[in-house]
């Protein structure tokens, strides 16, 4: 992990102050029971946590295929929301019509 961190810093300057690096530094500390990587990643995490969130770059601007980080708000497309609402309305109307038809059939 340390070699990957160094490679990304050299090849992608925006990685140095990125939200992705902060996340990885925090995850490495939690997954290293021996504590060997804490000497490398704990200071990185502490340094990045002192920065305001507006100063942390998001690499998804340059690489849109990166997955969302935990804690990010889900991206809600207005089109998807409209389709979901429309589908819900159609389902309610269909259920109402089915009940109405059943009652009419029972009374006849």
N, C-alpha and C positions, 0 to 999 in steps of 0.2 A: 504494500500500500504506500509506503514511503517513496518508493521509486516511481510509482504512478503519479503521486503528488508532485514530485520534482519535475517529471516530464511535462505534466500539464502546466506547471508554472513557467517552464522554459518556452513551450510552444504556444501557449495561450495566455498572454498577459492579463486578460480580464479574469482569469480563474483565481488569481491571487486574492481578490476581494469579492469573491462570489458567494452567493447563498448556497450553492452546491458544495463548495469547499467547507463552509461552516457546518453543513449537515453531515458531510463525511467525517469531519474531524470529531464531531460529537458521537457519531455511530461507532467510530473506531475505538473511542474511549470505553464505550459500553461493551464492546465485543472482545476486549482484550483482557482476559482474566489475569494474565501474568503481569500486566502493567508495563510491559516493555515499550509499547507504542505511546504510552502516556507522555513520556519525555519528549516526544516529537509533536504529538497532536494536541496535547493539553494547552501549550502556549499559543498554538495557532487558533484554537477555539476561543481562548480567552481574549486574544487580540481582536478577532472578528466580532465577538460579542460586544466589544466596547464601541464598535462603529454603529452609527444610526442606521436603521433599515434602509433609508434612502441612499446610503453610500454603498450598499452591497449590490453588486451587479447580478443580474439574472441571466445565466447563459442560455436560457431558452429563447431569448431574443435573437441570438445568433444561431442557435441549434434548436429549432422548434420540435424536433422529435424527442427531446429529452422528456422523461416523465415528470409529472408534477411532484413537488416535494410534499411530504406530510405537513398538514397544517395549512396548505393552500386552499383557498376557497374553490369549490368546483366551478369549472367554467360552464356557465349556463348560456346556451345559445337561445336567443329569442324565438327562433324558428322551432327549435325542439320544444320549448315551453308551450308555444302556440299549438303544436301538434298534440302534445300531451293533454292540454286543456280541451281541445276539440275532440279527441278520442274519449275523454271522460264524459263530455256532454252527450256524445253519440251513444255511449254505453248506458247512461241514465235514461235517455229517451227510449232506447230499445227495451230496457227493462220495464219501463212504464207502459209501453205499448203491449208487451207480452202479458203483463198483469191485467191490463184492460181487456185484452182479447180473451184471456182465461175466464175473467168474470162474466163477460158477455156469453161465452160458450156454456158456462155453468148455469146461467139463468135461462138459457133457451131450451 
